[in-house]
Amino acid sequence: MINKIDPVWFSRIIRFGLGIVFIAIAFQYEDAWSLYLFGGIFIVTGFVRPGRCVDDKCEL
């Protein structure tokens, strides 16, 4: 199944998922600005194409 998933989308799904998890955990605690920041960084970097996918060759 993993061979059928485009590696760029796989990377984005993982980054968006981790970002959401960190932000959800931050809602549980007071003064958790570092978790908001860390989750935000994961979400923002989810829009960046992975470095190993520069050309048409994109491998995991």
C-alpha positions in Angstrom: 0.0 0.0 0.0 2.8 2.4 0.8 4.2 2.1 -2.7 0.9 3.5 -4.1 1.1 6.7 -2.0 3.0 9.7 -3.6 6.0 10.4 -1.4 5.3 14.1 -1.4 1.8 13.6 -0.1 3.0 11.0 2.4 5.5 13.6 3.8 2.7 16.3 3.9 0.3 14.0 5.7 2.8 13.2 8.3 3.8 16.8 8.9 0.2 18.1 9.0 -0.7 15.2 11.4 2.2 15.9 13.7 1.4 19.7 13.7 -2.2 19.0 14.6 -1.1 16.6 17.4 1.3 19.2 18.9 -1.3 21.9 18.7 -4.0 19.7 20.2 -1.6 18.8 23.1 -0.9 22.5 23.6 -4.7 23.1 24.2 -4.4 20.9 27.2 -1.9 23.0 29.0 -1.5 26.6 30.0 1.5 28.6 28.8 2.3 26.0 26.1 3.5 28.5 23.5 6.4 26.3 22.5 4.1 23.5 21.5 2.0 26.0 19.4 5.2 27.2 17.8 6.5 23.6 17.1 3.1 22.5 15.7 2.9 25.6 13.5 6.4 24.9 12.2 5.3 21.4 11.3 2.2 22.6 9.5 4.1 25.4 7.6 6.9 23.0 6.5 4.2 20.6 5.2 3.7 23.0 2.3 7.4 22.7 1.3 8.4 20.1 -1.2 10.9 17.6 0.3 14.5 18.0 -0.8 14.8 14.5 -2.1 12.0 15.3 -4.6 13.9 18.1 -6.5 13.6 16.4 -10.0 11.0 14.0 -11.2 12.7 11.3 -9.2 11.0 11.2 -5.8 11.9 8.3 -3.6 11.5 7.5 0.1 
